[in-house]
Amino acid sequence: MSTKTKNPHLPGKVTVWRMSEEERLAYIAKHPIQPEEKPKPLDMIEQTPWSKK
C-alpha cells in the first residue's frame, strides 16, 4: 500500500510554448507592454535616517 501524497511545494508539469517570429510579433502587437503611470517608491530607499544632510 502506497501512502505517497502529492507535495504542493514541488514544481508541476512544465508546458513549453514555441512560436515562430511572425507569431511572436503578432502576439506582441495584440498584447503590448504598457508601463505603469508612475512606479511606487520603496520606503526603505527613501528613508535615510543616518545620512548627513
Predicted model as a PDB file, atoms N, CA, C, CB and O in Angstrom, pLDDT in the B-factor column:
MODEL        1                                                                  
ATOM      1  N   MET A   1       0.849  -1.173   0.000  1.00 51.00           N  
ATOM      2  CA  MET A   1       0.000   0.000   0.000  1.00 51.00           C  
ATOM      3  C   MET A   1       0.900   1.244   0.000  1.00 51.00           C  
ATOM      4  CB  MET A   1      -0.969  -0.006   1.231  1.00 51.00           C  
ATOM      5  O   MET A   1       1.836   1.351   0.793  1.00 51.00           O  
ATOM      6  N   SER A   2       0.596   2.171  -0.901  1.00 57.00           N  
ATOM      7  CA  SER A   2       1.390   3.389  -1.018  1.00 57.00           C  
ATOM      8  C   SER A   2       0.696   4.531  -0.282  1.00 57.00           C  
ATOM      9  CB  SER A   2       1.616   3.757  -2.503  1.00 57.00           C  
ATOM     10  O   SER A   2      -0.489   4.789  -0.492  1.00 57.00           O  
ATOM     11  N   THR A   3       1.437   5.202   0.572  1.00 63.00           N  
ATOM     12  CA  THR A   3       0.877   6.343   1.306  1.00 63.00           C  
ATOM     13  C   THR A   3       1.461   7.648   0.772  1.00 63.00           C  
ATOM     14  CB  THR A   3       1.157   6.211   2.826  1.00 63.00           C  
ATOM     15  O   THR A   3       1.394   8.686   1.430  1.00 63.00           O  
ATOM     16  N   LYS A   4       2.031   7.584  -0.425  1.00 68.00           N  
ATOM     17  CA  LYS A   4       2.649   8.765  -1.021  1.00 68.00           C  
ATOM     18  C   LYS A   4       1.564   9.765  -1.427  1.00 68.00           C  
ATOM     19  CB  LYS A   4       3.518   8.372  -2.248  1.00 68.00           C  
ATOM     20  O   LYS A   4       0.598   9.402  -2.099  1.00 68.00           O  
ATOM     21  N   THR A   5       1.728  11.022  -1.018  1.00 69.00           N  
ATOM     22  CA  THR A   5       0.776  12.057  -1.395  1.00 69.00           C  
ATOM     23  C   THR A   5       1.480  13.087  -2.254  1.00 69.00           C  
ATOM     24  CB  THR A   5       0.146  12.720  -0.149  1.00 69.00           C  
ATOM     25  O   THR A   5       2.709  13.145  -2.296  1.00 69.00           O  
ATOM     26  N   LYS A   6       0.693  13.896  -2.935  1.00 74.00           N  
ATOM     27  CA  LYS A   6       1.259  14.956  -3.757  1.00 74.00           C  
ATOM     28  C   LYS A   6       1.771  16.073  -2.868  1.00 74.00           C  
ATOM     29  CB  LYS A   6       0.220  15.492  -4.756  1.00 74.00           C  
ATOM     30  O   LYS A   6       1.068  16.540  -1.972  1.00 74.00           O  
ATOM     31  N   ASN A   7       2.987  16.493  -3.119  1.00 76.00           N  
ATOM     32  CA  ASN A   7       3.563  17.600  -2.365  1.00 76.00           C  
ATOM     33  C   ASN A   7       3.269  18.891  -3.132  1.00 76.00           C  
ATOM     34  CB  ASN A   7       5.112  17.403  -2.145  1.00 76.00           C  
ATOM     35  O   ASN A   7       3.753  19.043  -4.253  1.00 76.00           O  
ATOM     36  N   PRO A   8       2.492  19.830  -2.572  1.00 76.00           N  
ATOM     37  CA  PRO A   8       2.162  21.054  -3.306  1.00 76.00           C  
ATOM     38  C   PRO A   8       3.357  21.989  -3.487  1.00 76.00           C  
ATOM     39  CB  PRO A   8       1.058  21.789  -2.592  1.00 76.00           C  
ATOM     40  O   PRO A   8       3.275  22.945  -4.259  1.00 76.00           O  
ATOM     41  N   HIS A   9       4.461  21.730  -2.793  1.00 82.00           N  
ATOM     42  CA  HIS A   9       5.630  22.590  -2.901  1.00 82.00           C  
ATOM     43  C   HIS A   9       6.575  22.167  -4.023  1.00 82.00           C  
ATOM     44  CB  HIS A   9       6.373  22.601  -1.593  1.00 82.00           C  
ATOM     45  O   HIS A   9       7.500  22.906  -4.361  1.00 82.00           O  
ATOM     46  N   LEU A  10       6.356  21.003  -4.597  1.00 83.00           N  
ATOM     47  CA  LEU A  10       7.186  20.546  -5.702  1.00 83.00           C  
ATOM     48  C   LEU A  10       6.699  21.189  -6.996  1.00 83.00           C  
ATOM     49  CB  LEU A  10       7.161  19.000  -5.811  1.00 83.00           C  
ATOM     50  O   LEU A  10       5.505  21.460  -7.130  1.00 83.00           O  
ATOM     51  N   PRO A  11       7.598  21.441  -7.954  1.00 83.00           N  
ATOM     52  CA  PRO A  11       7.163  22.043  -9.216  1.00 83.00           C  
ATOM     53  C   PRO A  11       6.266  21.090  -9.987  1.00 83.00           C  
ATOM     54  CB  PRO A  11       8.374  22.436 -10.072  1.00 83.00           C  
ATOM     55  O   PRO A  11       6.417  19.871  -9.914  1.00 83.00           O  
ATOM     56  N   GLY A  12       5.336  21.665 -10.721  1.00 82.00           N  
ATOM     57  CA  GLY A  12       4.409  20.865 -11.508  1.00 82.00           C  
ATOM     58  C   GLY A  12       4.927  20.647 -12.915  1.00 82.00           C  
ATOM     59  O   GLY A  12       6.093  20.899 -13.216  1.00 82.00           O  
ATOM     60  N   LYS A  13       4.031  20.170 -13.773  1.00 86.00           N  
ATOM     61  CA  LYS A  13       4.380  19.902 -15.152  1.00 86.00           C  
ATOM     62  C   LYS A  13       4.632  21.225 -15.875  1.00 86.00           C  
ATOM     63  CB  LYS A  13       3.266  19.090 -15.853  1.00 86.00           C  
ATOM     64  O   LYS A  13       3.892  22.191 -15.686  1.00 86.00           O  
ATOM     65  N   VAL A  14       5.672  21.265 -16.699  1.00 86.00           N  
ATOM     66  CA  VAL A  14       6.035  22.463 -17.440  1.00 86.00           C  
ATOM     67  C   VAL A  14       5.564  22.320 -18.878  1.00 86.00           C  
ATOM     68  CB  VAL A  14       7.561  22.713 -17.382  1.00 86.00           C  
ATOM     69  O   VAL A  14       5.844  21.319 -19.537  1.00 86.00           O  
ATOM     70  N   THR A  15       4.845  23.332 -19.361  1.00 89.00           N  
ATOM     71  CA  THR A  15       4.402  23.343 -20.745  1.00 89.00           C  
ATOM     72  C   THR A  15       5.273  24.324 -21.513  1.00 89.00           C  
ATOM     73  CB  THR A  15       2.893  23.721 -20.858  1.00 89.00           C  
ATOM     74  O   THR A  15       5.372  25.492 -21.136  1.00 89.00           O  
ATOM     75  N   VAL A  16       5.903  23.865 -22.581  1.00 90.00           N  
ATOM     76  CA  VAL A  16       6.789  24.708 -23.377  1.00 90.00           C  
ATOM     77  C   VAL A  16       6.021  25.164 -24.613  1.00 90.00           C  
ATOM     78  CB  VAL A  16       8.102  23.947 -23.773  1.00 90.00           C  
ATOM     79  O   VAL A  16       5.485  24.343 -25.357  1.00 90.00           O  
ATOM     80  N   TRP A  17       5.972  26.481 -24.826  1.00 85.00           N  
ATOM     81  CA  TRP A  17       5.307  27.050 -25.990  1.00 85.00           C  
ATOM     82  C   TRP A  17       6.377  27.517 -26.977  1.00 85.00           C  
ATOM     83  CB  TRP A  17       4.362  28.227 -25.581  1.00 85.00           C  
ATOM     84  O   TRP A  17       7.319  28.215 -26.603  1.00 85.00           O  
ATOM     85  N   ARG A  18       6.221  27.136 -28.204  1.00 93.00           N  
ATOM     86  CA  ARG A  18       7.158  27.552 -29.235  1.00 93.00           C  
ATOM     87  C   ARG A  18       6.388  28.392 -30.253  1.00 93.00           C  
ATOM     88  CB  ARG A  18       7.850  26.316 -29.916  1.00 93.00           C  
ATOM     89  O   ARG A  18       5.310  28.005 -30.705  1.00 93.00           O  
ATOM     90  N   MET A  19       6.960  29.552 -30.605  1.00 93.00           N  
ATOM     91  CA  MET A  19       6.339  30.449 -31.575  1.00 93.00           C  
ATOM     92  C   MET A  19       7.332  30.772 -32.674  1.00 93.00           C  
ATOM     93  CB  MET A  19       5.842  31.743 -30.895  1.00 93.00           C  
ATOM     94  O   MET A  19       8.542  30.827 -32.457  1.00 93.00           O  
ATOM     95  N   SER A  20       6.787  30.981 -33.849  1.00 96.00           N  
ATOM     96  CA  SER A  20       7.634  31.498 -34.921  1.00 96.00           C  
ATOM     97  C   SER A  20       7.791  32.995 -34.684  1.00 96.00           C  
ATOM     98  CB  SER A  20       7.025  31.197 -36.349  1.00 96.00           C  
ATOM     99  O   SER A  20       7.085  33.572 -33.856  1.00 96.00           O  
ATOM    100  N   GLU A  21       8.706  33.621 -35.405  1.00 95.00           N  
ATOM    101  CA  GLU A  21       8.935  35.057 -35.237  1.00 95.00           C  
ATOM    102  C   GLU A  21       7.674  35.852 -35.597  1.00 95.00           C  
ATOM    103  CB  GLU A  21      10.125  35.517 -36.108  1.00 95.00           C  
ATOM    104  O   GLU A  21       7.370  36.853 -34.947  1.00 95.00           O  
ATOM    105  N   GLU A  22       6.939  35.414 -36.628  1.00 96.00           N  
ATOM    106  CA  GLU A  22       5.712  36.109 -37.028  1.00 96.00           C  
ATOM    107  C   GLU A  22       4.643  35.989 -35.944  1.00 96.00           C  
ATOM    108  CB  GLU A  22       5.181  35.545 -38.360  1.00 96.00           C  
ATOM    109  O   GLU A  22       3.941  36.959 -35.657  1.00 96.00           O  
ATOM    110  N   GLU A  23       4.514  34.808 -35.343  1.00 96.00           N  
ATOM    111  CA  GLU A  23       3.540  34.617 -34.264  1.00 96.00           C  
ATOM    112  C   GLU A  23       3.910  35.463 -33.049  1.00 96.00           C  
ATOM    113  CB  GLU A  23       3.455  33.130 -33.870  1.00 96.00           C  
ATOM    114  O   GLU A  23       3.034  36.032 -32.397  1.00 96.00           O  
ATOM    115  N   ARG A  24       5.198  35.545 -32.746  1.00 93.00           N  
ATOM    116  CA  ARG A  24       5.655  36.347 -31.605  1.00 93.00           C  
ATOM    117  C   ARG A  24       5.344  37.822 -31.822  1.00 93.00           C  
ATOM    118  CB  ARG A  24       7.164  36.154 -31.379  1.00 93.00           C  
ATOM    119  O   ARG A  24       4.854  38.490 -30.911  1.00 93.00           O  
ATOM    120  N   LEU A  25       5.625  38.341 -33.022  1.00 94.00           N  
ATOM    121  CA  LEU A  25       5.345  39.741 -33.313  1.00 94.00           C  
ATOM    122  C   LEU A  25       3.845  40.025 -33.295  1.00 94.00           C  
ATOM    123  CB  LEU A  25       5.935  40.125 -34.667  1.00 94.00           C  
ATOM    124  O   LEU A  25       3.427  41.096 -32.856  1.00 94.00           O  
ATOM    125  N   ALA A  26       3.032  39.083 -33.765  1.00 96.00           N  
ATOM    126  CA  ALA A  26       1.577  39.258 -33.722  1.00 96.00           C  
ATOM    127  C   ALA A  26       1.082  39.260 -32.283  1.00 96.00           C  
ATOM    128  CB  ALA A  26       0.871  38.147 -34.525  1.00 96.00           C  
ATOM    129  O   ALA A  26       0.182  40.029 -31.944  1.00 96.00           O  
ATOM    130  N   TYR A  27       1.649  38.419 -31.436  1.00 93.00           N  
ATOM    131  CA  TYR A  27       1.262  38.386 -30.019  1.00 93.00           C  
ATOM    132  C   TYR A  27       1.625  39.694 -29.336  1.00 93.00           C  
ATOM    133  CB  TYR A  27       1.940  37.206 -29.297  1.00 93.00           C  
ATOM    134  O   TYR A  27       0.834  40.231 -28.561  1.00 93.00           O  
ATOM    135  N   ILE A  28       2.831  40.216 -29.621  1.00 92.00           N  
ATOM    136  CA  ILE A  28       3.255  41.475 -29.021  1.00 92.00           C  
ATOM    137  C   ILE A  28       2.371  42.624 -29.496  1.00 92.00           C  
ATOM    138  CB  ILE A  28       4.724  41.761 -29.357  1.00 92.00           C  
ATOM    139  O   ILE A  28       2.045  43.519 -28.716  1.00 92.00           O  
ATOM    140  N   ALA A  29       1.983  42.603 -30.762  1.00 94.00           N  
ATOM    141  CA  ALA A  29       1.101  43.657 -31.280  1.00 94.00           C  
ATOM    142  C   ALA A  29      -0.273  43.586 -30.613  1.00 94.00           C  
ATOM    143  CB  ALA A  29       0.954  43.535 -32.815  1.00 94.00           C  
ATOM    144  O   ALA A  29      -0.893  44.617 -30.355  1.00 94.00           O  
ATOM    145  N   LYS A  30      -0.742  42.383 -30.339  1.00 95.00           N  
ATOM    146  CA  LYS A  30      -2.067  42.218 -29.713  1.00 95.00           C  
ATOM    147  C   LYS A  30      -2.021  42.507 -28.213  1.00 95.00           C  
ATOM    148  CB  LYS A  30      -2.594  40.792 -29.949  1.00 95.00           C  
ATOM    149  O   LYS A  30      -3.000  43.000 -27.651  1.00 95.00           O  
ATOM    150  N   HIS A  31      -0.900  42.209 -27.562  1.00 93.00           N  
ATOM    151  CA  HIS A  31      -0.753  42.389 -26.113  1.00 93.00           C  
ATOM    152  C   HIS A  31       0.467  43.271 -25.823  1.00 93.00           C  
ATOM    153  CB  HIS A  31      -0.614  41.009 -25.393  1.00 93.00           C  
ATOM    154  O   HIS A  31       1.489  42.760 -25.365  1.00 93.00           O  
ATOM    155  N   PRO A  32       0.385  44.576 -26.079  1.00 89.00           N  
ATOM    156  CA  PRO A  32       1.553  45.430 -25.850  1.00 89.00           C  
ATOM    157  C   PRO A  32       1.843  45.605 -24.369  1.00 89.00           C  
ATOM    158  CB  PRO A  32       1.347  46.790 -26.496  1.00 89.00           C  
ATOM    159  O   PRO A  32       0.946  45.522 -23.529  1.00 89.00           O  
ATOM    160  N   ILE A  33       3.102  45.848 -24.066  1.00 85.00           N  
ATOM    161  CA  ILE A  33       3.512  46.097 -22.684  1.00 85.00           C  
ATOM    162  C   ILE A  33       3.267  47.576 -22.405  1.00 85.00           C  
ATOM    163  CB  ILE A  33       5.028  45.703 -22.439  1.00 85.00           C  
ATOM    164  O   ILE A  33       3.813  48.445 -23.085  1.00 85.00           O  
ATOM    165  N   GLN A  34       2.445  47.850 -21.403  1.00 83.00           N  
ATOM    166  CA  GLN A  34       2.116  49.227 -21.064  1.00 83.00           C  
ATOM    167  C   GLN A  34       2.708  49.532 -19.692  1.00 83.00           C  
ATOM    168  CB  GLN A  34       0.569  49.465 -21.081  1.00 83.00           C  
ATOM    169  O   GLN A  34       2.356  48.879 -18.709  1.00 83.00           O  
ATOM    170  N   PRO A  35       3.601  50.516 -19.613  1.00 78.00           N  
ATOM    171  CA  PRO A  35       4.189  50.845 -18.320  1.00 78.00           C  
ATOM    172  C   PRO A  35       3.158  51.463 -17.390  1.00 78.00           C  
ATOM    173  CB  PRO A  35       5.369  51.793 -18.497  1.00 78.00           C  
ATOM    174  O   PRO A  35       2.169  52.046 -17.833  1.00 78.00           O  
ATOM    175  N   GLU A  36       3.408  51.325 -16.089  1.00 73.00           N  
ATOM    176  CA  GLU A  36       2.518  51.925 -15.101  1.00 73.00           C  
ATOM    177  C   GLU A  36       2.647  53.438 -15.171  1.00 73.00           C  
ATOM    178  CB  GLU A  36       2.839  51.410 -13.672  1.00 73.00           C  
ATOM    179  O   GLU A  36       3.590  53.970 -15.757  1.00 73.00           O  
ATOM    180  N   GLU A  37       1.682  54.123 -14.563  1.00 76.00           N  
ATOM    181  CA  GLU A  37       1.710  55.578 -14.583  1.00 76.00           C  
ATOM    182  C   GLU A  37       2.996  56.098 -13.946  1.00 76.00           C  
ATOM    183  CB  GLU A  37       0.484  56.148 -13.856  1.00 76.00           C  
ATOM    184  O   GLU A  37       3.732  56.863 -14.569  1.00 76.00           O  
ATOM    185  N   LYS A  38       3.263  55.694 -12.734  1.00 74.00           N  
ATOM    186  CA  LYS A  38       4.474  56.107 -12.038  1.00 74.00           C  
ATOM    187  C   LYS A  38       4.856  54.987 -11.080  1.00 74.00           C  
ATOM    188  CB  LYS A  38       4.271  57.469 -11.279  1.00 74.00           C  
ATOM    189  O   LYS A  38       4.007  54.527 -10.316  1.00 74.00           O  
ATOM    190  N   PRO A  39       6.094  54.539 -11.096  1.00 66.00           N  
ATOM    191  CA  PRO A  39       6.492  53.481 -10.169  1.00 66.00           C  
ATOM    192  C   PRO A  39       6.338  53.940  -8.718  1.00 66.00           C  
ATOM    193  CB  PRO A  39       7.945  53.053 -10.438  1.00 66.00           C  
ATOM    194  O   PRO A  39       6.618  55.091  -8.383  1.00 66.00           O  
ATOM    195  N   LYS A  40       5.894  53.034  -7.882  1.00 66.00           N  
ATOM    196  CA  LYS A  40       5.725  53.353  -6.470  1.00 66.00           C  
ATOM    197  C   LYS A  40       7.092  53.381  -5.795  1.00 66.00           C  
ATOM    198  CB  LYS A  40       4.788  52.328  -5.776  1.00 66.00           C  
ATOM    199  O   LYS A  40       7.903  52.482  -6.021  1.00 66.00           O  
ATOM    200  N   PRO A  41       7.364  54.384  -4.977  1.00 66.00           N  
ATOM    201  CA  PRO A  41       8.675  54.449  -4.314  1.00 66.00           C  
ATOM    202  C   PRO A  41       8.789  53.390  -3.217  1.00 66.00           C  
ATOM    203  CB  PRO A  41       8.907  55.851  -3.718  1.00 66.00           C  
ATOM    204  O   PRO A  41       7.801  53.007  -2.591  1.00 66.00           O  
ATOM    205  N   LEU A  42       9.994  52.941  -3.010  1.00 64.00           N  
ATOM    206  CA  LEU A  42      10.257  51.998  -1.934  1.00 64.00           C  
ATOM    207  C   LEU A  42      10.575  52.789  -0.672  1.00 64.00           C  
ATOM    208  CB  LEU A  42      11.423  51.029  -2.302  1.00 64.00           C  
ATOM    209  O   LEU A  42      11.444  53.661  -0.687  1.00 64.00           O  
ATOM    210  N   ASP A  43       9.883  52.492   0.407  1.00 59.00           N  
ATOM    211  CA  ASP A  43      10.065  53.229   1.650  1.00 59.00           C  
ATOM    212  C   ASP A  43      11.487  53.118   2.187  1.00 59.00           C  
ATOM    213  CB  ASP A  43       9.088  52.733   2.687  1.00 59.00           C  
ATOM    214  O   ASP A  43      12.031  54.095   2.702  1.00 59.00           O  
ATOM    215  N   MET A  44      12.091  51.949   2.075  1.00 56.00           N  
ATOM    216  CA  MET A  44      13.420  51.754   2.660  1.00 56.00           C  
ATOM    217  C   MET A  44      14.482  52.574   1.928  1.00 56.00           C  
ATOM    218  CB  MET A  44      13.798  50.271   2.633  1.00 56.00           C  
ATOM    219  O   MET A  44      15.465  52.996   2.538  1.00 56.00           O  
ATOM    220  N   ILE A  45      14.296  52.800   0.647  1.00 57.00           N  
ATOM    221  CA  ILE A  45      15.274  53.570  -0.110  1.00 57.00           C  
ATOM    222  C   ILE A  45      15.147  55.048   0.220  1.00 57.00           C  
ATOM    223  CB  ILE A  45      15.098  53.341  -1.617  1.00 57.00           C  
ATOM    224  O   ILE A  45      16.151  55.752   0.325  1.00 57.00           O  
ATOM    225  N   GLU A  46      13.918  55.520   0.383  1.00 54.00           N  
ATOM    226  CA  GLU A  46      13.699  56.939   0.620  1.00 54.00           C  
ATOM    227  C   GLU A  46      14.070  57.356   2.041  1.00 54.00           C  
ATOM    228  CB  GLU A  46      12.257  57.286   0.345  1.00 54.00           C  
ATOM    229  O   GLU A  46      14.458  58.504   2.260  1.00 54.00           O  
ATOM    230  N   GLN A  47      13.959  56.464   2.994  1.00 56.00           N  
ATOM    231  CA  GLN A  47      14.268  56.806   4.376  1.00 56.00           C  
ATOM    232  C   GLN A  47      15.771  56.686   4.600  1.00 56.00           C  
ATOM    233  CB  GLN A  47      13.489  55.896   5.362  1.00 56.00           C  
ATOM    234  O   GLN A  47      16.347  55.608   4.454  1.00 56.00           O  
ATOM    235  N   THR A  48      16.385  57.786   4.951  1.00 57.00           N  
ATOM    236  CA  THR A  48      17.820  57.763   5.227  1.00 57.00           C  
ATOM    237  C   THR A  48      18.049  58.413   6.587  1.00 57.00           C  
ATOM    238  CB  THR A  48      18.636  58.498   4.101  1.00 57.00           C  
ATOM    239  O   THR A  48      18.505  59.555   6.656  1.00 57.00           O  
ATOM    240  N   PRO A  49      17.737  57.700   7.673  1.00 58.00           N  
ATOM    241  CA  PRO A  49      17.841  58.299   8.999  1.00 58.00           C  
ATOM    242  C   PRO A  49      19.274  58.592   9.441  1.00 58.00           C  
ATOM    243  CB  PRO A  49      17.198  57.400   9.994  1.00 58.00           C  
ATOM    244  O   PRO A  49      19.482  59.467  10.282  1.00 58.00           O  
ATOM    245  N   TRP A  50      20.268  57.882   8.897  1.00 59.00           N  
ATOM    246  CA  TRP A  50      21.638  58.066   9.345  1.00 59.00           C  
ATOM    247  C   TRP A  50      22.468  58.914   8.393  1.00 59.00           C  
ATOM    248  CB  TRP A  50      22.290  56.736   9.527  1.00 59.00           C  
ATOM    249  O   TRP A  50      23.654  59.141   8.635  1.00 59.00           O  
ATOM    250  N   SER A  51      21.858  59.378   7.321  1.00 57.00           N  
ATOM    251  CA  SER A  51      22.644  60.171   6.380  1.00 57.00           C  
ATOM    252  C   SER A  51      22.795  61.603   6.880  1.00 57.00           C  
ATOM    253  CB  SER A  51      21.993  60.160   4.988  1.00 57.00           C  
ATOM    254  O   SER A  51      21.922  62.125   7.573  1.00 57.00           O  
ATOM    255  N   LYS A  52      23.888  62.217   6.531  1.00 56.00           N  
ATOM    256  CA  LYS A  52      24.131  63.607   6.909  1.00 56.00           C  
ATOM    257  C   LYS A  52      23.614  64.495   5.788  1.00 56.00           C  
ATOM    258  CB  LYS A  52      25.652  63.871   7.187  1.00 56.00           C  
ATOM    259  O   LYS A  52      23.906  64.256   4.616  1.00 56.00           O  
ATOM    260  N   LYS A  53      22.860  65.503   6.140  1.00 53.00           N  
ATOM    261  CA  LYS A  53      22.303  66.397   5.133  1.00 53.00           C  
ATOM    262  C   LYS A  53      23.094  67.658   5.033  1.00 53.00           C  
ATOM    263  CB  LYS A  53      20.871  66.721   5.436  1.00 53.00           C  
ATOM    264  O   LYS A  53      22.766  68.531   4.231  1.00 53.00           O  
TER     265      LYS A  53                                                      
ENDMDL                                                                          
END                                                                             
